[in-house]
Amino acid sequence: MGKEIIVGFLIGVFANLAGSYLYIYFFSKETLEKTIQYSIEQDVLGNIIALGAILNLCAFFILLKKNKMYRARGVVLATVLAALVILISKFL
């Protein structure tokens, strides 16, 4: 049970990172490093993380369809972590 939640959490973190990377790859004309640096300077890194979290939604529903409830819970935890990171980045 606990191992399944950790696997789901890792799936959620990876999906969020992959979604953020894909957003930068398709919609930015600069390199990954320059885009991240610019987004930190302009205080929009949270927006990129939020857009990357869209893939968590896909992972969540795929896991539910496969009846992997504990892994789906891990994905939800990863999404909550992303929300906390966004919240902290907006106030600091």
DASUL-V61026 format. One record per backbone hydrogen bond with DSSP energy under -1.0 kcal/mol. CO is the residue of the C=O (numbers start at 1). NH is the residue of the N-H. Records with the same first field share a line. If there is no record, write none. Layout:
BEGIN
CO: NH, NH
END
This chain:
BEGIN
1: 5
2: 6
3: 7
4: 8
5: 9
6: 10
7: 11
8: 12
9: 13
10: 14
11: 15
12: 16
13: 17
14: 18
15: 19
16: 20
17: 21
18: 22
19: 23
20: 24
21: 25
22: 26
23: 27
24: 28
31: 35
32: 36
33: 37
34: 38
35: 39
36: 40
37: 41
38: 42
39: 44
44: 48
45: 49
46: 50
47: 51
48: 52
49: 53
51: 54
52: 55
54: 58
55: 59
56: 60
57: 61
58: 62
59: 63
60: 64
61: 65
62: 66
63: 68
64: 67
68: 72
69: 73
70: 74
71: 75
72: 76
73: 77
74: 78
75: 79
76: 80
77: 81
78: 82
79: 83
80: 84
81: 85
82: 86
83: 87
84: 88
85: 89
86: 90
87: 91
88: 92
END
